[in-house]
């Protein structure tokens, strides 16, 4: 046993940070899958099978929210605790959890571990990483506790003290981690999410704010807490806040206009309900997966708007997925710079480095390629899914959103495995996975500078 541990530690020391992150997430998913396979995790006392357990565990750790079995009616308290634990680990990141464990046990954090933390939290340097992890955990638990307390004002009167408190905690964690899992199946019906609270401002706004906070990213929340004035925020925080607010309200306005006269969605609601539903759907489409409306009843134009919002997703170093808000912002600024004929890409009296533009373009192109490939495969292999439903399912998985039109439960074995891979890619990061795979046994070549080649574009 000691020899095995030593060999594993030796192997880990030889790995690059991106490889450790990929393997770490995969290990957590596998452990969660094995626990959810146990018969004691379900209400029926029967195992759901490894594939469905793997799908659920992947969705939890990747904070996606796509489900093949209804959470509230399938999993008992033991199974629900496993799910919410996996969601919390997935939201924080397994390296953050591992670091906190090391701090509690007074284990010294070595350079290798700091490099992995740096990679997982998207930080620029190694200084203050352990302190940052402490702040991340403190912020996470503080916001989740506040959210749970507010939600308890609705759930405790409705379900009683114990069940209401558990529902409040579960949904607060699920919302902040942008997971989209809910326990309301036994009350409102399987796979109905929180549609029964479409007119409830407390539930809608609280979950919306939890989703937004989780999607901003820890560096942004820390910068806001420290500076408190927009003029003093760093460039990253400014771009995240502007892009987030713009996407939320543009999405809300479009959904409101498109669905206003739709008798199957918001038309029967009063003005308050219409506004709440439109806002919530815009917020949750970014990466959360909760829903206060029946998506299948929504207009195709709204579905298209949601597809765009899902693909963009949340912000870097957050609990959400997607290509990220700053990626889109950098690309828009690049196009603006090209149109205006400026040699540098500038914003708020700062210059954006070419390396950032390259990375943004790489993330965007890989995201589109993955979405197109996944959509094609799903539409070819799933008879019950049309092209729109296939695209929605794949983008939802890649962006770790968790919304579904045709129902993930209707996927066949190949479809489930493909969506599992898409969820994993969406949480860990497509570039991270590719870098981890390509870096095995790869040796750096000597830099060679070739002469410029002339290509006509446009």
C-alpha positions in Angstrom: 0.0 0.0 0.0 2.8 2.4 0.9 4.6 1.6 -2.4 1.4 2.4 -4.3 0.9 5.7 -2.5 4.6 6.6 -3.2 4.2 5.7 -6.9 1.0 7.9 -7.1 2.7 10.8 -5.4 5.7 10.4 -7.7 3.5 10.4 -10.7 1.6 13.5 -9.5 4.9 15.4 -9.1 5.7 14.7 -12.7 2.3 16.0 -13.9 1.6 19.5 -15.1 -1.0 21.6 -13.2 -3.6 21.2 -16.1 -3.2 17.4 -15.9 -3.7 17.3 -12.2 -6.9 19.4 -12.5 -8.4 17.1 -15.2 -7.5 14.0 -13.3 -8.7 15.5 -10.0 -12.1 16.4 -11.3 -12.4 13.0 -13.0 -11.5 11.2 -9.7 -14.2 13.2 -7.7 -16.8 12.3 -10.4 -15.9 8.6 -10.2 -16.1 8.5 -6.4 -19.5 10.3 -6.6 -20.7 7.9 -9.2 -19.9 4.9 -7.1 -21.7 6.3 -4.1 -24.8 7.2 -6.1 -24.8 3.7 -7.6 -25.5 2.3 -4.1 -29.1 1.2 -3.4 -29.1 3.1 -0.1 -29.0 6.4 -2.1 -32.4 6.1 -3.6 -36.0 6.2 -2.3 -36.8 2.9 -4.0 -33.9 1.1 -2.5 -32.8 0.0 -6.0 -29.6 1.1 -7.8 -30.2 3.5 -10.7 -27.3 1.9 -12.6 -23.8 3.1 -13.2 -24.5 5.2 -16.3 -27.3 7.2 -14.7 -25.2 7.6 -11.5 -22.2 8.7 -13.6 -24.4 11.2 -15.5 -25.7 12.6 -12.2 -22.3 12.8 -10.6 -20.8 14.5 -13.6 -23.6 17.0 -13.7 -23.1 17.7 -10.0 -19.3 18.1 -10.0 -19.5 20.1 -13.3 -22.3 22.2 -11.7 -24.4 21.7 -14.8 -27.9 20.6 -13.7 -28.8 18.2 -16.6 -30.5 15.1 -15.0 -31.6 11.8 -16.3 -33.5 11.0 -13.1 -35.5 13.6 -11.1 -33.4 14.6 -8.1 -36.2 15.0 -5.5 -38.2 11.9 -6.3 -35.2 9.6 -7.0 -32.6 10.3 -4.4 -33.3 10.0 -0.7 -31.6 12.2 2.0 -28.3 10.2 1.7 -28.3 10.6 -2.1 -29.2 14.3 -1.9 -26.4 14.9 0.5 -24.0 13.2 -1.9 -25.3 15.4 -4.8 -25.1 18.7 -2.9 -21.6 17.8 -1.6 -20.4 17.1 -5.2 -22.0 20.4 -6.3 -20.2 22.3 -3.5 -16.8 20.6 -4.4 -17.5 21.3 -8.1 -18.4 24.9 -7.5 -15.4 25.6 -5.3 -13.0 23.5 -7.3 -11.4 20.3 -6.0 -8.1 22.1 -5.4 -9.7 24.8 -3.3 -11.3 22.0 -1.2 -8.0 20.1 -1.0 -6.2 23.3 0.1 -8.7 24.0 2.8 -8.2 20.4 4.1 -4.4 21.0 4.1 -4.9 24.2 6.0 -7.1 22.5 8.6 -4.5 19.6 9.0 -1.7 22.2 9.1 0.0 20.6 6.1 2.5 22.9 4.2 1.4 23.9 0.7 4.3 23.2 -1.6 5.2 24.9 -4.9 3.7 22.2 -7.0 0.3 22.6 -5.2 0.5 26.4 -5.5 0.9 26.0 -9.2 -2.2 23.8 -9.4 -4.1 26.3 -7.3 -2.9 29.1 -9.6 -4.1 27.3 -12.7 -7.5 26.3 -11.1 -8.3 29.8 -9.9 -7.0 31.6 -13.1 -4.5 33.7 -11.2 -1.6 35.6 -12.7 1.0 35.0 -9.9 1.8 32.7 -7.0 1.7 35.2 -4.2 -1.2 35.1 -1.7 -2.8 32.0 -3.1 -3.5 30.3 0.2 -5.0 33.6 1.6 -7.1 33.8 -1.6 -8.4 30.3 -1.0 -9.5 31.3 2.5 -11.4 34.3 1.1 -13.0 32.1 -1.6 -14.4 29.7 1.0 -15.5 32.5 3.3 -17.3 34.3 0.5 -18.9 31.1 -0.8 -20.3 30.0 2.6 -21.3 33.6 3.6 -23.4 34.1 0.4 -24.9 30.6 0.6 -25.9 31.1 4.2 -27.6 34.5 3.5 -29.4 32.9 0.5 -30.5 30.0 2.5 -31.9 32.3 5.3 -33.9 34.3 2.8 -35.2 31.2 1.0 -36.2 29.7 4.4 -38.9 32.5 4.7 -40.7 30.7 1.9 -39.7 27.1 2.3 -40.0 26.7 6.1 -43.7 27.9 6.2 -44.5 25.6 3.2 -42.6 22.4 4.1 -42.0 22.7 7.8 -38.9 23.5 9.9 -36.6 20.6 9.1 -37.6 19.9 5.5 -37.9 23.7 4.7 -34.4 24.3 6.2 -32.9 21.5 4.1 -34.6 22.7 0.9 -33.3 26.3 1.7 -29.7 25.1 2.1 -29.8 22.8 -0.9 -31.2 25.3 -3.3 -29.0 28.1 -2.0 -25.9 26.0 -2.7 -27.2 24.8 -6.0 -28.0 28.4 -7.1 -24.7 29.9 -6.0 -22.7 27.1 -7.6 -24.8 27.6 -10.8 -25.8 23.9 -10.6 -29.6 24.1 -11.2 -30.5 21.0 -9.2 -33.8 21.2 -7.3 -35.8 19.0 -4.9 -39.2 20.1 -5.9 -40.2 17.1 -8.0 -42.4 15.5 -5.3 -44.3 18.8 -4.9 -44.6 20.3 -8.4 -43.9 17.3 -10.6 -40.8 15.6 -12.0 -38.4 17.8 -14.0 -40.4 20.9 -13.4 -37.6 22.9 -11.7 -39.0 25.9 -9.8 -41.9 26.7 -12.2 -44.4 26.8 -9.4 -42.6 29.9 -8.0 -42.8 32.0 -11.2 -44.8 34.7 -9.4 -42.8 34.5 -6.1 -40.4 37.5 -6.0 -38.6 36.1 -2.9 -37.6 32.8 -4.5 -37.0 34.2 -8.1 -34.9 37.2 -7.0 -32.9 35.4 -4.3 -32.0 32.5 -6.6 -31.2 35.1 -9.4 -28.9 37.0 -7.1 -27.2 33.8 -6.0 -26.7 32.8 -9.6 -25.3 36.2 -10.5 -22.9 36.3 -7.5 -21.6 32.8 -8.3 -21.2 33.7 -12.0 -19.2 36.9 -11.4 -16.1 35.0 -10.3 -14.2 35.2 -7.0 -11.6 37.7 -8.2 -14.4 40.1 -9.1 -16.2 39.7 -5.8 -12.9 40.2 -3.9 -12.1 43.3 -5.9 -15.6 44.8 -5.3 -15.3 44.1 -1.6 -11.9 45.8 -1.4 -12.4 48.9 -3.6 -16.2 49.4 -3.5 -16.1 52.1 -6.3 -16.4 51.4 -10.0 -13.6 53.9 -10.8 -11.2 52.0 -8.6 -12.0 48.5 -9.9 -9.4 46.7 -12.0 -9.9 46.2 -15.7 -11.1 42.6 -15.4 -13.8 43.6 -12.9 -15.0 46.4 -15.0 -15.4 44.2 -18.1 -17.1 41.5 -16.2 -19.6 43.8 -14.6 -20.5 45.7 -17.8 -20.8 42.5 -19.9 -22.8 40.8 -17.2 -25.3 43.6 -16.7 -25.6 44.1 -20.5 -26.3 40.4 -21.2 -28.8 40.1 -18.3 -30.9 43.1 -19.3 -30.7 42.6 -23.1 -31.7 39.0 -22.6 -34.5 40.0 -20.3 -35.8 42.6 -22.8 -35.7 40.2 -25.7 -37.5 37.4 -23.8 -40.1 39.8 -22.5 -40.9 41.2 -26.0 -40.9 37.8 -27.7 -43.0 36.0 -25.0 -45.3 38.9 -24.1 -48.3 37.5 -26.0 -47.4 33.8 -25.8 -50.4 32.2 -24.0 -48.3 29.2 -22.9 -45.5 31.2 -21.2 -45.8 34.7 -19.7 -49.0 36.1 -21.3 -51.3 34.8 -18.5 -49.1 36.4 -15.9 -49.5 40.0 -14.5 -46.8 42.6 -15.2 -44.9 41.6 -12.1 -44.9 37.9 -13.1 -43.9 38.8 -16.7 -40.9 40.9 -15.5 -39.8 38.3 -12.9 -40.1 35.4 -15.4 -38.2 37.3 -18.1 -35.4 38.4 -15.7 -35.1 35.0 -14.2 -34.9 33.2 -17.6 -32.2 35.6 -18.8 -30.2 35.1 -15.6 -30.5 31.4 -15.4 -29.8 30.9 -19.1 -26.3 32.1 -18.6 -25.2 29.0 -16.6 -27.6 28.0 -13.9 -30.3 25.6 -15.3 -33.2 26.6 -13.0 -36.4 27.6 -14.8 -39.6 29.3 -13.8 -41.1 28.7 -17.3 -41.8 25.6 -19.3 -39.1 25.8 -21.9 -40.9 23.6 -24.4 -43.7 26.2 -24.5 -41.5 29.1 -25.3 -41.1 30.6 -28.8 -38.2 29.5 -30.9 -36.8 33.0 -31.0 -36.5 33.0 -27.2 -34.8 29.6 -27.4 -32.3 31.1 -29.9 -31.7 34.0 -27.5 -31.1 31.5 -24.6 -28.7 29.5 -26.8 -26.6 32.6 -27.3 -26.7 33.5 -23.6 -25.8 29.9 -22.7 -22.9 29.8 -25.0 -21.4 33.0 -23.6 -22.0 31.8 -20.0 -20.5 33.3 -16.8 -17.1 34.9 -16.0 -13.7 33.4 -15.4 -12.8 31.8 -12.0 -16.5 31.5 -11.2 -18.9 28.6 -10.6 -20.3 29.0 -14.1 -19.3 27.8 -17.6 -19.5 29.0 -21.1 -16.8 30.7 -23.2 -17.0 33.5 -20.5 -18.0 37.1 -20.6 -14.5 38.5 -20.8 -13.7 36.3 -23.8 -16.6 37.9 -25.7 -15.7 41.4 -24.4 -12.1 41.0 -25.7 -13.2 39.8 -29.1 -15.7 42.7 -29.4 -13.0 45.2 -28.5 -10.6 43.5 -31.0 -13.2 44.0 -33.8 -13.8 47.6 -32.7 -10.0 48.2 -32.8 -9.9 46.8 -36.3 -12.8 48.9 -37.5 -11.4 52.1 -36.1 -7.9 51.3 -37.5 -6.1 51.3 -34.1 -3.0 49.3 -33.8 -3.6 48.6 -30.1 -6.7 47.2 -28.4 -7.6 49.7 -25.7 -10.2 50.0 -23.0 -10.4 52.2 -19.9 -6.9 53.6 -20.7 -5.5 50.1 -20.7 -4.0 48.0 -23.5 -5.1 44.4 -24.0 -2.1 42.1 -24.7 -2.0 40.1 -27.9 -1.7 36.9 -25.9 -5.1 37.6 -24.3 -6.6 38.1 -27.7 -5.1 34.8 -29.0 -6.4 32.9 -25.9 -9.9 34.5 -26.3 -10.0 33.6 -30.0 -8.9 30.0 -29.2 -11.5 29.5 -26.5 -14.2 30.9 -28.8 -13.3 28.8 -31.8 -12.9 25.6 -29.8 -16.3 26.3 -28.1 -18.0 26.7 -31.5 -16.3 23.6 -32.9 -17.3 21.5 -29.8 -20.9 22.8 -30.0 -21.3 22.1 -33.7 -19.7 18.7 -33.5 -21.8 17.7 -30.4 -25.0 19.0 -32.0 -24.4 17.0 -35.2 -23.7 13.8 -33.2 -26.8 14.2 -31.0 -29.1 14.9 -34.0 -27.7 11.9 -35.8 -27.9 9.4 -33.0 -31.0 10.5 -31.0 -34.2 9.9 -33.0 -36.4 11.9 -30.6 -34.2 15.1 -30.8 -34.6 17.6 -33.6 -31.8 20.0 -34.5 -32.9 22.8 -32.1 -33.3 20.3 -29.2 -29.9 18.8 -30.0 -28.1 22.1 -30.1 -29.8 23.2 -26.9 -28.8 20.0 -25.1 -25.2 20.2 -26.2 -24.7 23.9 -25.6 -26.4 23.5 -22.2 -23.9 20.7 -21.3 -20.8 22.5 -22.7 -21.7 25.8 -20.9 -22.7 23.8 -17.7 -26.2 25.4 -17.8 -28.4 22.4 -17.2 -31.5 23.3 -19.2 -33.1 20.8 -21.6 -35.8 20.9 -24.2 -36.2 17.3 -25.2 -35.2 15.9 -21.8 -31.8 14.4 -20.9 -33.7 11.3 -19.6 -34.6 10.5 -23.3 -31.0 10.2 -24.4 -29.7 6.7 -25.3 -26.5 5.3 -24.0 -24.3 7.1 -26.6 -26.1 10.4 -26.0 -25.6 10.2 -22.3 -21.9 9.4 -22.7 -21.5 12.3 -25.1 -23.3 14.8 -22.8 -21.2 13.5 -19.9 -18.0 14.4 -21.9 -19.5 17.8 -22.9 -20.3 18.6 -19.2 -16.8 17.6 -18.2 -15.2 19.7 -21.0 -17.4 22.6 -20.0 -16.4 22.6 -16.4 -12.7 21.8 -16.6 -12.3 23.8 -19.8 -11.8 22.6 -23.4 -8.3 24.2 -23.6 -7.3 22.7 -20.3 -8.3 19.2 -21.5 -6.4 19.6 -24.8 -3.4 21.0 -23.0 -3.4 18.2 -20.5 -3.6 15.5 -23.3 -1.1 17.1 -25.6 1.4 17.8 -22.7 1.8 14.1 -21.9 5.3 13.2 -23.1 5.5 16.5 -25.1 8.9 18.2 -25.2 9.2 21.9 -25.9 10.8 22.6 -29.3 13.3 25.3 -29.8 11.6 28.5 -30.8 11.8 29.1 -34.5 10.7 32.3 -36.2 9.6 31.9 -39.8 9.2 34.7 -42.3 5.7 36.3 -42.7 3.4 34.6 -45.2 0.9 36.7 -47.2 -2.8 35.6 -46.9 -5.8 37.4 -48.3 -8.7 37.4 -45.9 -12.2 39.0 -45.8 
